[in-house]
Amino acid sequence: MEKEGITDILKQAILMEHRGKALYEQVAAQTENEDVRKIFNVMAEEEQTHIDFLQKQMKHYSKEGRFDVNELEKVPGHEAIANTILTDKMVQDISGSGFEAAAISAAIDMENKSVEAYSKRAKETDDPNEKELFEWLANWEKGHHKLLIELNEQLTEKIWYDHNFWPF
């Protein structure tokens, strides 16, 4: 792919990350629940890490004509987030039909779109460095998506339990 096309894709990826960060920061600022604020602040920090990483990659690509896949190993993983922020207390404190639950649903959609965009780009390219970069980004976003899906499922179960929606 031409250099301009790659740059456009990276710009779009950075824009998606900025939008995610803005959403997470807004939810963190508006919620009254400290645990909920924590989860969304952590997610906003993750999005900033993505932005920084993508900007470095764009700079490297503009200069060298290739991605720096060695940087992939330097970026901290997100695996510990779920263990840190998904607590039973937090799930109990979130109203399943409230602002935070709606934000979680919107965040799921946003993360899903990021996964789709990165996965699509990974499939379309013949460049092994680019493929590795976009597969790595898609997997990172899948981690966020999984975290939010798990939280949403716990909230749904809580609503069903609280309102006796169980079929038995």
N, C-alpha and C positions, 0 to 999 in steps of 0.2 A: 504494500500500500504506500502511496505517496506520503511524504513527510507532513504535508498540510492535513491530510486525512487523519493521520495518527494524532497530530496536535489537536484537531477538532474533537476526536474521541476523548482525549485526555481532558480537554476543557469541559466537555459534557460530564465526564466522570467527576471532576472537581466540583462542578455546579451541583450535581446530585448529592455529593457529600456535604456541601454547604447547606443545601435545603434540609437534609437530615439533621445536621447540627442545629440549625435554626429551630426546627420543630422540637427537638429534645430540650433545647435551652428554654423555649417558651413554656413547655409543660413543666419543667423544673421550677421556673419562676412563678408559675400560677398555682401549683399544688400547695396545699397546706400540710400535706403528709411528708414527714422527713424521710421515711424510707422510699417513698415514691420519688421524691426529689433526688435522692441518691442514685436510683437506677437511671433516671433520665440525665443526670449530670455525668454519670459514667458513660452513657451512650453518646452524649455530646463530645466528651473527651475522645472517645473512640473515633468519632467522625473527624475530629480535628487531626488525629493521627493519620487518618486516611488522606486528608487534604494535604498535610505536610509531605506524606509519602508520594502522592501523585504529583505534587509540584516538583519534588526532587527528580522524579522519573521524567517529567516533561523537560526539565532543564537538561538532564543527562541526554535525553533523546535528541533535543535540539542541537546539542554540542557534538555528540558522538554518533548520532544516527542509529542508536540502538538503546534498549533498556538496560538498566543495571540490575540484573536479577540477583546479584549478591546482596542487594539491600533487603531482599525479602526475608532473609534470616535475621536481620537486625530489628525488625518491627516486632514489638511484643504481641503475644497471642491474646485472644479474648476468652480462652477456655475458663479462666478463673472467675469471670464476671458472674456467671450464673450462680456459682457457689457463694459469692460475696453478697449479691443483691437480691436474689430470689428467696425470700424468707416467708414462712407461713404468716407471720405477723403482717407483712406488707400485703399479702394477698387478702387477708382479713380486713385490712384498712381501706382497700380500694373498693369503691362501689362499682359493681359490674355494669351499671348503666350511667355512670358519671363521666366527668371530663377526662379523667386519667384513662379509663377503659376505652373511651373514644380515641384518645391519642395513641393508645397501644394499637388499636385497630388500624389507624392511619399509618403508623410506623411500620406495621407488618406489610402493608401495601407498598410503602416506599422501599423497604428492604427487598421485597420481592422483585420490584422493578430493577433495582440495582443488580441483583443476582442475574436476572434475565439479560440485562444489557451486557454485563461482563462475560457471561457464558456465551452469548451470541458472538461477541467480538473474539473470544478465544476459539470458537469453532470456525470463524470466517478467515482467520489469518493463517498464512503459511510460515510465518516467522516464528521459530521456536521460542525466542526470548519473549516476544509479544504474547504468544500462547500461554507461556508459563506465568507471565505477569497477570493476565486477565483471568486465568484459572485460579490463581492465588487470590485475587481480589474477589472473585465470585465465591470462593470458599469462605473467605473472611465474612462477607455479607451473609452467607448462609448461616454462620454462627450467630449473628445478630438476629436473623430471621427466626432461627430455632428458639433462641432465648425468648423472644417476644411471643411466639406461638405457645410455648410452654406457659408463660404467664397468662396469656389469654385463655388457655384451656383451664387453668386453675381458677380463674375468675368465673368462667362459664359454669364450672362444676359448683362453685360456691353459690352462684345465683340459683342454680337448679336445686341445690340442697336447701337454701334459705326459703325458697318459694314452693317447696314440695313438688317440683316438676318431675321427679323420678317416676318411671313407669311401673314401679313395683310397690 
